[in-house]
């Protein structure tokens, strides 16, 4: 059959069939090209019309990149010294119980994670480099990335593992509103002592503005930052004792949706 259709020999009738088939094939290819171009153009238009992704979404993208092995730093960053610590999750069944992911999902994520992190851990400097890749040139990402890393590195060891990553992603993508608010509180609570001070809130807000760089609607200066901090702090510090506890934070956010939005915006909006 292949010889009859594609062979070089044969009579004039065979040549006409081959020529006709060739023209028909060309027309189909042109139609597919036009259709592809139209779809691609429409898709590009939709993407360009979307607002910039929030820091919250960028963080999720960062973590997903880490476990799928996409855009995880440069080759030089993946050169692992012999003394680098190695880590392996103890029990996948425990992760099934403590996260919102299924066993097959966790296995797939872990395979991707191990492809790029053979030792099973990520150091803070590599994490910062990953984070810097998500923002425009000139944006100062180091401090904010440090704060996010600290929420994952509970033991202050300077490294985080797969379980740290997957627990956070589970909380932010499939957790409850309370789960997400608790994480936001932990991000503001920079020293992890269970309460937020004005200085801690100021430092985090400054780090957010540093991420935004020149892409802001208002000038970035100490006055602007001070006003934002004072507004949020006053709304959250219910007993006016100069610190915000987790109970105050959760209670205030549950009662005031605008406040919850503003808090999320200061942590995650770009």
C-alpha positions, -999 to +999 in steps of 0.1 A: +000+000+000+028+024+009+045+016-024+014+023-044+008+058-029+043+070-023+064+053-051+082+073-077+070+052-106+036+046-121+014+061-148+000+095-152-031+087-131-008+078-102+009+111-106-023+131-106-034+113-074-001+121-058-003+157-069-039+161-057-031+145-024-001+168-020-022+199-027-049+186-003-023+179+023-008+214+019-043+230+023-049+210+055-015+221+068-023+257+060-056+255+077-040+239+108-014+266+108-040+294+105-061+278+132-031+273+155-021+310+149-056+322+157-058+301+189-023+311+199-030+348+193-063+346+213-045+328+241-017+354+241-043+382+241-060+367+271-027+363+290-016+398+283-050+411+294-046+394+328-033+415+358+001+406+372+000+375+394+000+381+431+030+372+453+007+345+468+003+329+434+040+334+426+049+316+458+028+287+448+044+287+414+078+287+431+070+257+452+055+238+423+086+245+402+107+230+430+088+197+432+083+193+395+119+201+386+111+231+364+133+262+365+149+252+397+180+274+397+210+271+375+233+241+370+260+256+392+235+259+421+228+222+418+265+212+423+262+193+456+292+190+478+300+156+493+292+168+528+257+181+519+231+166+542+207+140+528+171+135+537+144+111+528+107+114+540+100+088+566+065+077+556+044+087+527+013+074+545+019+100+572+020+128+545-013+115+531-028+119+566-014+153+573-018+169+538-047+173+514-029+152+487-034+116+476-007+090+477-002+091+438+000+129+439+026+128+466+047+102+448+046+122+416+056+154+433+084+136+452+099+121+421+101+156+405+115+171+436+142+144+438+152+149+402+163+185+410+172+180+447+190+147+449+198+152+486+162+159+494+169+194+509+171+230+497+194+257+512+182+292+518+206+308+492+192+285+465+156+293+476+164+330+473+178+325+438+146+306+428+125+335+442+145+362+423+137+345+390+100+353+394+103+390+396+114+418+372+151+427+371+160+452+398+134+440+423+149+433+458+136+398+466+162+386+492+145+398+524+110+386+515+124+353+504+142+350+537+109+356+556+091+329+536+120+305+540+118+311+578+082+300+579+093+267+564+126+263+583+110+258+618+143+245+633+165+273+619+187+248+603+192+267+571+177+239+550+141+228+541+129+195+528+101+180+507+078+177+537+082+214+545+073+223+509+044+200+505+029+209+539+028+246+529+014+240+494-013+218+509-022+245+533-023+273+508-039+255+479-064+231+496-065+243+532-092+262+550-094+300+554-081+294+590-051+275+576-042+304+553-046+330+580-024+311+603+003+311+577-001+348+571+003+353+609+034+332+609+049+353+581+043+386+601+056+370+633+092+372+622+109+359+653+083+332+659+075+342+695+037+340+690+029+377+686+034+405+660+050+438+669+049+471+650+086+466+640+079+431+626+050+444+606+071+473+594+099+450+583+075+427+564+057+456+547+091+471+537+101+437+522+068+436+502+075+471+488+110+461+479+095+433+458+072+457+441+101+480+432+090+507+408+057+490+400+036+509+426+008+534+424+022+555+453+057+566+462+075+542+485+089+560+515+090+557+553+058+578+556+038+555+532+050+524+550+043+539+584+008+548+575+000+513+561+015+496+592-004+519+617-037+513+599-033+475+600-018+474+635-046+495+650-073+473+636-056+441+648-044+451+683-077+447+700-066+453+736-041+481+726-012+465+744+013+470+716+014+434+703-009+413+682-016+377+693-028+349+671-062+350+688-065+387+681-054+382+646-079+354+639-108+371+656-102+404+638-100+387+604-131+366+610-151+398+619-138+421+592-135+408+556-120+441+544-092+437+570-086+402+558-083+414+523-059+442+533-037+418+552-036+394+523-029+423+499+001+435+520+015+400+521+006+388+486-006+415+462+015+429+434 
